[in-house]
Amino acid sequence: MQFQDRHILITGASGGIGAALALQLARRGARLLLHGRNQKALQEIAAACSNEGCPSVLTCAADLTTEQGRQRLVDTVSTSFTALDTLINNAGTGCFALFEQQSPEQIETLISTNITAPILLTRALIGPLMANADPRILNIGSAFGAIGFPGYTTYCASKGALRLFSESLAREYADTSLKVQYLAPRATRTAINSERANQMLKATGSQSDAPVTVAEAAIKLLASGKAQAAIGWPEKLLVRLNGLRPELISAVLRRQLNKIKPYAQVPEPPLAERSFAKQPLKQKGA
Ligand SMILES: NC(=O)c1ccc[n+]([C@@H]2O[C@H](COP(=O)([O-])OP(=O)(O)OC[C@H]3O[C@@H](n4cnc5c(N)ncnc54)[C@H](OP(=O)(O)O)[C@@H]3O)[C@@H](O)[C@H]2O)c1
């Protein structure tokens, strides 16, 4: 696949991996539509892409968890980016916390951002994509889409769903020119990881990559046309082993729980901020 003059929409381009990917594609002459929520960050990345030789770069700020936000992005494609041939579903959010400490609102936002939004955006854009000779969809998943990991229950569920969405869509369109691809990075040094998550990665001896490493892997995957790729050893091996002998990975993670749970424990807010402290005295049983 040649990148020169391809029309590529990257969601979450204001974040670490999305911005690195935008710059790599800009250097290869792709025409870009950069999406995120932070318009200022998008403009800075768009300027950097232009400096790298990008022939045209547009931005669109929209919250993809809302119908209006998704519609704004779809409208931008239909009015200003009509030859869309590549959709990169990269926007995502994380939540490293014990399951019982994740609020229903946090869970809803994570599922909506990481799985509902990319499915609905793909549904809305598949028509324009299919109007091109070599349409592509690249979904940015995670090693945690294939390995259930303590402290990441909801995140793993969302990325596992994205992995199967990618696989089943690719199989449904196997008799067309559409290629649906899925990339599974391991931990990457971006803002999605909280300080507690970074401490846990260090405590468990986990490796992490720079965003540019993920961007280069995404370029390689797009160029290859393969259905999926993962990044990093031993994660690639662990993913395979988890598919074949999940009980072995369960035993390893069981032994690491004492290094994971202390960091996944959400610290209690100061007493004055706790909902208990905010209740009127009579409701506290005083
Ligand atoms: N970093 C890792 O360790 C890691 C590992 C494996 C996979 N991944 C995946 O890689 C992708 C990119 O993550 P990242 O590491 O680059 O994180 P990041 O730096 O936090 O960037 C996340 C991006 O998603 C956008 N986003 C979040 N919620 C959104 C919403 N409701 N509507 C629209 N856009 C939204 C953010 O926009 P604004 O910033 O403008 O709000 C930002 O551009 C994600 O899908 C993530 O799950 C990351």
The ligand as a Gaussian input file, in Angstrom:
#p B3LYP/6-31G(d) Opt

LIG

0 1
 N       -0.791000       3.868000      25.882000
 C       -0.949000       2.547000      26.078000
 O       -0.384000       1.956000      27.033000
 C       -1.791000       1.755000      25.102000
 C       -1.564000       0.373000      25.006000
 C       -2.352000      -0.361000      24.136000
 C       -3.332000       0.261000      23.397000
 N       -3.529000       1.604000      23.504000
 C       -4.618000       2.217000      22.719000
 O       -4.076000       3.208000      21.871000
 C       -5.093000       4.182000      21.580000
 C       -4.510000       5.584000      21.752000
 O       -4.199000       5.776000      23.122000
 P       -2.987000       6.674000      23.649000
 O       -2.097000       5.781000      24.398000
 O       -2.432000       7.499000      22.560000
 O       -3.763000       7.556000      24.720000
 P       -3.940000       9.145000      24.869000
 O       -2.629000       9.817000      24.681000
 O       -4.668000       9.346000      26.150000
 O       -4.884000       9.528000      23.638000
 C       -6.247000       9.144000      23.618000
 C       -6.912000       9.846000      22.453000
 O       -8.293000       9.467000      22.431000
 C       -9.092000      10.651000      22.413000
 N      -10.358000      10.435000      23.108000
 C      -10.540000       9.939000      24.362000
 N      -11.851000       9.956000      24.672000
 C      -12.497000      10.483000      23.596000
 C      -13.862000      10.775000      23.298000
 N      -14.851000      10.545000      24.189000
 N      -14.175000      11.319000      22.100000
 C      -13.196000      11.570000      21.208000
 N      -11.892000      11.325000      21.418000
 C      -11.547000      10.783000      22.598000
 C       -8.257000      11.705000      23.125000
 O       -8.718000      12.995000      22.750000
 P       -8.389000      14.346000      23.621000
 O       -7.036000      14.112000      24.251000
 O       -8.366000      15.429000      22.606000
 O       -9.459000      14.459000      24.625000
 C       -6.873000      11.374000      22.593000
 O       -6.703000      11.935000      21.314000
 C       -6.261000       3.859000      22.519000
 O       -7.271000       3.176000      21.816000
 C       -5.629000       2.953000      23.567000
 O       -6.567000       2.094000      24.166000
 C       -2.765000       2.369000      24.332000

